[in-house]
Amino acid sequence: MKKLTLSALTLAILGTTSIAHAQSSVTLYGIVDTAVSYTHNNATPNGNASSKLSLNGNGNMSGDRFGVKGTEDLGGGLKTVFQLESGFDLSNGQLNQGGREFGRQAFVGLSSANSGTVTLGRQYDPVVDMIQPLTEDVHFGSIFGTPGDVDNYDDNFRVDNSIKYVSPSYNGLQMEGMYAMGGVAGQTSAGQSYSLAASYNRGGLGLALGYFNTKSSSSTVFQSTADTNADAGINSAFSTGAQSLGIGRVAAQYEFGAFTVGASYSNVQYRPLSDAGLFTSTETFNSGSTFLNYQLNPATLLGLGYTYMKSNGVTSATYNQVSLGSDYSLSKRTDLYAVFAYQSANGQTLSADGSSFVNASASIGSFGTPSGNSSQDMLMLGIRHQF
């Protein structure tokens, strides 16, 4: 009897030890976010401007998503990490990101507290990882984004076929690098992407800078490794007719008491293909944004933002946007919000097919709803739940 009890105890100890060296965790999570949206000056099918009332379930404060992520402890401070994340439109249940099952993220890799993390798959680039947390996008979403989201302010695209390295944090300093293979036979550089970024966070101060570059291939434009961020009202002609896209960004944020102030700058360059029509020289978009948040009480956050963007090259156009936001937390997981933006556009740009010059059209944030006019304003009243 004693021998049996000892054997049972030994097995229990061995089993416990085995679990301790191979602990794993898997988490199911998601966000559902929808709003009643009113847009004044929204382009109609014939190009005129009109008002539109709709239910916007395609990501307002946050993109709608569900996903699963997990880790496995391999011992010695090393662990496996993975994440699969799908995006969808809450208003109709359809998948986003071109109908991909895991269009938002899909990667696996190894992580070490001392050496950093390496992941492979479809994922965000280092500029998004480092700079987005220091922008107003993280607080109030798309409506504070750059006009047409030409600099990927609102994280509209991910990178396929990518290998990413994230360093440990050294007293607040962290670095990232990424390379994505184009996969085009005989053309090593076609369709490839690369990115580098660094950030510093200490106390209430946050600083970040980074650069992202992607090249088109013979069969696709920025699709071999990256999604397109084309907006029919602002940069569609340049995105579809470009040989390469380069995005450089810097951002700063500082928290003091109930206030948070932030500013960012971006430089975006589209380099043309030889047969891009009127798009014959590098088109540049320079953007500057600033915001001020005030935590009125533990449940209520107020925000004010301003963005200025100018295009140079084949065209010359300017865009000015003012955004307002209010977020009220009903609980740790559920909040109500009201956001508003007004944008004006001046100058000329290219038509969506790049065949002619047209008057610049306003297009708020990354909603992809060109106004067909020189101005546009949008109001959204919504609810978000996180699980």
N, C-alpha and C positions, 0 to 999 in steps of 0.2 A: 504494500500500500504506500509506504514511504517512497519506494523507488518510482512508482507510478506518479506520485505527487511531484517528485523532484523533476522527472522527465517533462511533465506538463508545465512546470514552472520554467524549466530551461527553454522549452519551445516558445513560451509566452515572451520571455526576455529576448530571444532571438528574433521573434516576430516584431516586437516593439523596436528593436535596434534597426531591423531592416526597413521599417516604415520611416524611422527618423532619418535614414540616409537616402530615402527615395520619396520624400514628401512631394505631393503634387496638388495643385489647386486649379479649378476651372470655374470661371465666372461668366454667367449670362447677364447681359446688361442691355440697355437701350434708352432711347429718347423719343418721345412723341411730342411734336410741336406743331400747332396750327393756329391760324389767325384769319379773321375777317379783314380783307384788304380792300382799300379804296385807292385807286390810282387816277389822278387827273392828268390828262394828256397821255394816253396809251395808243400806240399806232394800231389802226385798223388794217384789215387785209388790203385795202386800196391805198394805204399810206397816210390817210388822214389821222388827226389826233382826236381822241374821244375819251370819255371817262369809263372806268371799268370797276365793277364790284365783284369780288370773287372770294372763295375760300382758299387761302394759300397754305397748303400742307406740304410744301417742298423745302422746308428749312428756312426759318425766319431768325429767331434767336439762336437756334441750333438745328443742324440738319437731322431729319428723322432717320433713325437707325436702330438696328438690333445686331448684337454680335456676341461672340464668345471669345474669351481670352484665358490663357492659363500659363502655368509654370510647372517645371519639374526640377526638384533639387537633385543634382548629380553628384554632390559632395565636393569638398575642397573649395567652396565658394562659387562653384560653377552651376548654372541652371539653364534649362531649356525654356524658351519663351515662344509663344505663338499668339496670333490674333486673326480672327476672321470677322469681318464687319460688312453688313449689307445696308445700303441706303434705299429709302422708299419715299413715295409721296403719300402722305396720310389722307389727302383729300380723295384719292382714287385707288390707293393700294398698289400702284404700279412701282416696279423697281426703277431706281435712278441709275446714273452712271452707265447709260447705254444698255440697261437691262441685265447687267452683270450680277451674278448671284452674290458675290462678295466684292462689289465695286468700290466700296470705301477703303477697305484695307484687307490684305491677305498676305501674311508673312510668317516665317518661322526663323529662329536663330538661337544663339547662345549668348549668355550674359554673365559677366563676372564683376563683382563689386570693385575689384582692384584693376581690372584690365579694360572694362567697358563692355559694350554690347554690339554684336554683329547680327544683322537680320537680312533675309533675302525674300523677295516677293514684290507685291504691289503695296506701296507705302508712301507716306508724305516725305517730301524732300527736306533737307536740313534748314532751309530758309523758313519754311512753314513752322517746323518744330521750334526754332529759336526765336523768331520774330513775332509770330501770331500771338503768343501769350502777353506781349507788351502792347497790343493794339486794342482799340475799342471793339473789335470784332469778337473778342472773347467775352465781352460783357453784354453787347447789344446786337451782335450778329451782322447780317448782310446789309442792312439799311445804312450802316456807317461805312461800308466798303468803298473802295476807289471806283469812280465811274467806269462801268463796263468790266470791273475787276481785272483790268489789264495787267496788274502786277501780282495777281493771285493773292490779294489781300484777304479774300474770303476763302482761301484754300479750295478753290474750285477743281484743281486737278491733282492727281496722284501720279506716281511714276511706276511703270511696269518694269519687269525684268531687272530689278534694282538690287544692289548690295549696299547696305548702309552701316556705317560705324558711328557709334555714340560713345564719347569718352566719359570716364567718371568725372565728377565735379571736383575741381581743385580750388578749395576756398572760394567757391562761387563761380569759378570760370569753367566753362564746358565747351567742347568742340564737337562738330559732326562733319562727316564727309559721305558722299554718295556717288556711285557710278552705276549707270544703267546701260546694258548692252542693247544695241539696235537690232541685232539678229538678222541683218541683211547680208546675204552671201556676196562676197567680193567687194563689199563696201563697209568696212569696219566702222567708220564714223557715222554712216547714215543711220538716222533714228536714235542715236545715242543721247544720253543726258548725263550731266555731272553737276554737283553742287557742293559747296563748302559754306559753313556758318560757324559762328562763335557767339557765346552769350556770357554775361556777367551779372549775377544777381546777389546782392548783399544788403540785408536790412530792407529798407523801402525802395532801394534803387535797382533798376533793371536796365541793362544795355545789351544790344544785339546787332550784328551785321552779318550779311551773307550774300552769296551769288549763286544763281541757278542758270544753266544753259541747256537747251535741247535743240536737236537738229532734226529736220524732216528727212524722210527717205523717199525713194522713187515712187513708192506706192501709197504712202500716207503722209499727212502733215502733222507732226507732233503726236502721232497715234502709236508709233512703235513702242515708245517708252512713256509718253505723257499725254494726258487728256488735253483737249483744246480749251482755251478760255475766251473763245471768240464771242463777241457781242455784236449783233447785227447793226446796232446803232452807232458803234464807236470803232471797233478794231477788227471786224470780220474780214475785211479785204486784206489786211496785213497778216492776220493769223493764217488764212488759207493760202496766201501767196508768198509766204516767208520760207527762206532756206534755214534760218535759225532764229531762235528767240532767246534773248538774254535778259535776266532780271536781277538787278542789284538793289538791296534794301538795307536800311538802317532804322533802328527804333530805340526810343528811350522812354522810361516810365518812372515816376516817383510817387510814393505814397506818403502822406503826412496827415496824421489825424484822420478825419472823416473824408479827406480829399485824396483823389488820385489824378495826376496830370500826366499826359503822354504826348509824344510827337513822333512822327516817322517820315521818311523820305524814300522814294523809289525812283530808279531809272530803268526804263524798259526799252529794249532795242529789237526791232524786227528787221532782219537783213533779207532782201528780196531774192527770189529765184530769177533766173534770166528771162523767163517768159511771164512775168507777173503783171503785164499790162501797164497801167499808169504808175504802179508801184515799182519805181526804178532805182530808188536810193533808200538808205537806211531810215526807217521811221522810228522816232524816239518819243516816248511819253515820260515826262517828268511830273511826279506827284508829291505833294506835301500834305500831311494830315496832322491835326492836333485834336485833343479831347480833354475834357474836364469832367470828372465824376464826383458826386457828393453822396455819401451814405447818410441819408436823412435820419434814419433809425435802423435798428437791426433788420427790419423787414423790407425797407424801401431804399432803392438805389436810383439816383437821377443822373442823366448824362447829357452832355452837349458836345458836338463835334463839328469840325469844319475841314473840308478837303478842297484843294486846288490842283488841277491837272492841266498841263499844256502839251500839245503834240507839235513836233517839228520834223521836217524832212520834206516829203511830198506834199504834206498838208500843214496847215497851221490852225489849230483850234484850241479853245480854252473851255474848261468846265469848272464851275463853282458849286459846291454842295454843302448845305447846312443840315445837320441831323440832330434830333432830340430823342431821348429815351427815358422810360420810367419802368422799373421792374419791382413788383411786390410779391414777396414770398409768403405763400399760404402755409408752407411747411418746408422741410429740408429738400423735398423732392418735387414740389409743385409750386409754380409761380404764375402770376398774371402779368402781362406787359402791354405797354402802349408805346409805339415808336412812330416817328414822323421824319420825313426828309423832303427837302426842296433842292432841285438842281437846275442850273441854267447853263446853256451851251452857246458858244459864239465861234464864228469862223467857218472854215470848210474842211471836209474830210472826203474820203472816197466812199462810193456806194458799196453795198455788201459784196457785189461781184467784181469790184475794182475797175469798172469800165468808165466811170464818170465821176466828176467832182460834185458833191452835194453839200448843202448846209449842214453843219454839225447838229446832231440830234441828242437831246438829253436822255440819259438812261441811268437810273438810280442803282447804285451798288452792283450786285451780281445777279439781279433778278432777270436780266435778259429781256426786259420789256421796254424797247426803244419808244420814245414819245411820238416820233413823227413831227416833232416841234422843237423849239429852242429851249423849252422848259418842261419840267415834270415835277409833280409832288405826289407823295404816297403816305398813307396812314394805315397802320395795322394795329388791331386790338386782338391779343391772342392769349393762349394758355400753353404751358409747357410742363410735361411730367417726365421725370428721370427715374429709371428703375435699374 
